Amino acid sequence: MSNQYQAYQDKMQKTVDVLKHEFTTIRTGRPSAAVLDKVTVDYYGVATPVQQVGNISSPDPHSLLIQPYDSSVLKGIEKAILASDIGITPQNDGKAIRLSFPPLTEERRKELTRQVSKYAEEAKVAVRNVRRDAMDDFKAQKKASEMTEDDYKIAEKDIQNLTDKFIKEVEAESAKKEKELLEI
């Protein structure tokens, strides 16, 4: 594939990379600090990611421990976690915050599987939007006589093949995450 498609390929790859990151924030068996990626704390008037205000560790297979660098931010971390969508109630002991992750129920697994499907569908739409933008650019080039009809047909076929490749990658990542959720 020529360099004229590189920008579109990069955009499609970025979409898949974002999807993979989104999937890391969905909890499966062992809790990961990635579940806190979207949680921000009001730290001296600035929305700051939890990872930047404290040390996050996993002392056992079912919990995370957040030890803030500044104990004055404990209440803020607690409020931010309660306001987030992770569904865990933090336990504040005055020095650190413990998040205990119970085993996933069948209902929660199905809910998380629906969330995975939603993220995957959004990624597919984003890939198709890149295809649409590429085709709009090629149509403009054809209209301006910068591209022949034959070149346009080849570009259309190449962009469709690229789109199909990335849609398959999105589906594979989605299937892998859903399998991971249902196996626990």
N, C-alpha and C positions, 0 to 999 in steps of 0.2 A: 504494500500500500504506500502510496506516495506521501510526500511531506505535506501536501495540501490538506490531507485528512488528519494530520497530527494533532491539531488544536481540538478537533472534535473528539478524537480518541482520548486525549488527555482529560477533557471534560467528562466523558463517559467513565473513565477510570476513577476520576475524583468522586463521582457519584457512588461507585461501588465501594471506594475506600470509606466514604462517610457512612454508608450502610453498615459496613463491618464495624465501625466505631460505635454506631447506634446499638448494634447487637451486643457489644461488650457491656453496655449499660443495663442489659436485661439479665437479671439474676437467674442462674441455673442452680446447680448443686451447692458448691462452696461459695460463700460470699467473696466478692472481689471489690477492691477500692474503686473500680470503674463504676459501680452502681451509684457512687456519689459524684460522678463527673458533672451532672447538671445542677447539683446543689451549690448555691452561693450564699454566703453569709454577709450580713451588713457589718463590715469591719471598718470602723471610723468613717462611716458615711459612704463607703465604696463597696459595691457588690463584688466579693472576692470568693473564688472557688475554695471549697473546704480543704482541698489538698494543700493550699497555700497558707492556711492558718494553723495547721497542726500536722502531726505525724499520724498516719493511718496504718494500723497493723491488723493482722488476723491471728489472735492468740489461740484460737481453736477453730475447728471446721465449721462452726455455726455462728460465729460472731466477728464483728469488726470493732476495733478500739481506736477512738480518735483522741489523741492527746494534744491539746492546743499548746502553741508556744506561749500564748498569753492567756492566762486563766479567765480574764475578764470577758473573753469571747465565748465562753461555754454556753451561756444562755442564748446567744445569737445562733450558735451551731444547732442547739436543741430546737429552736424555733424554725430554722431553715429546714431541718430534717422533717419536722412535723408538717411543714407546709409543702414538702416535696411529694412526688408520686411513688416513692419506694415502698410505702406501706409498712414501715417499721417505726415503733415507738422507741425513742432514745431513752437510755437510762443514764442520768447525770449523777455522778458520785462526788462532785465538787472539784475533782482533779481531771477527770476524763469522761468521755461519753462512750458507752458501750451500746452497740446495736446487735441484738440477738435475732438471728434469722431462723425462724422455725422451718421445718421441712415444708416444701410446697404441697399444697392440697391439690387434688385433681381439678377443682374449679379454678384455682390460681394458675395452674399449668395451662389450662385452656385459654384463660384470659391473656397470659403471656404469649401463647401461640398466635392468638388474634393480633396482638401488638406486633409480633414478628411479621405476620402477613401484611399488616398495614404499612410497616416500614418498607417492606419489599415492594409493595405496590407503588408507594411514593417514589422509590428508586427507579422503577420501571418507567413511570411517567416522566421522571427527570431525564432518563436516557432517550426516551422518545422525543422529548422537547429539544434535546441536542440534535437529534436527527432532523426534526422540523427546521431548526435554525440553519443547519447545513444545507438542506434542500432549498430554503429561501435564498441563501447566498448563491447557490449554483444557478437557480432560476434567474437571479439578477445578473449573473455573469453571462448566461446564455442570452438574455434580453439585450445586454450591452454588447453583444457579439464578441465577448472575450472567451467564449466557450462554444464549441460546435455541438450540434445535436447528438452526435455519436459520443463525444466526451461527456455530455450531460447524462446520457443513458448509463455510461460506465460509472460515473460518479454516483448516480442514484443507486446502482446495484452495489457498489463498494460500501456506501454509507449504510445501506440496508444490512449487508453482511456484518458490518461492524456493530450495528445496533443489535442484531440477533445474537452475536457473540456476547455482548455485555448483558443482555436480558437473560441469557442462559447462565451467566456467572451470578447474577442476582438471584435467580431461582435456585441455583446450587447452594449459595450461602444461606438462603432462607430455609431450604430443606435441611441443611446441616444443623442450623440453630433449632429448628422445630424438633428434630430428632433428639438433640441434646436435652431439650426441655421435657420431652415425653419419656426419656429413658431413666430419669433420676429416680 
